[in-house]
């Protein structure tokens, strides 16, 4: 498995979460076998959006992390 954890000092962000979210967002009627592979989804994101696409949603994750702290 690819090492995808990125230390941010406060929280580790796993780009596999980005792929999982994208897979879950695909309507069931449109899903193909390639849509369900983490590697194919990560490669597709990288090709279409670059490295920044892999970290899309990072801000929301951090906001959620900080909002849960007391």
C-alpha positions, 0 to 999 in steps of 0.5 A: 500500500502506498504511504499516503499519510501527511504529517501536518503537525496537528493531524495526519491527513490521508489522501485515501480519504479523498479517494474514498469520498470520490468513490462514494459520490459516484452514483451506483448506476454509473460505477465501473470496476475501475471506479472502485479501485483506490489506485485508479481513483488516485491516479485519475485525480492526480492526472486531472487535478494534479497534486492539489486535487489529492488534498481537496477537502483538507481544509474541511478536515482541519476545520472539523478537527479544530471544532471538535477540540475543547 
